[in-house]
Amino acid sequence: MDADSLLPITELKNRAAETVESLAESGRTYVITQHGEAKAVLMDIHDYERWRKAMAMLKLLALGEADVQAGRLVSFDEAFSRAERAIPKKKRRK
């Protein structure tokens, strides 16, 4: 953790608007501390959205890995066959 990214909660309370405004400009992520202990993270909304998408992808990868480990596999041809049956013909023509 970079010492510059630590932000005591008291300072956040006193300079909240300025801190939030600087997030997008600086690209920083702040670790909010309370009584010297890390309690929360403050980041730009765009960074947060990227983080959420990355976490969703990692979750899908973990689920896929669990399926492989458990032997829950189908062939490429079977997967596409199932997909074609699941998608109504009307939607496939578009």
Number of C-alpha atoms within 10 A of each C-alpha: 7 8 8 10 14 17 21 18 19 13 12 17 10 10 11 13 10 10 16 14 11 13 17 15 9 9 12 15 19 22 22 20 18 13 9 11 11 14 12 12 13 17 15 18 11 11 15 13 11 11 12 12 12 12 12 12 12 12 12 12 12 12 12 14 13 12 12 12 10 9 9 10 12 10 8 8 9 11 11 12 11 10 11 12 9 9 10 10 10 7 7 8 6 5
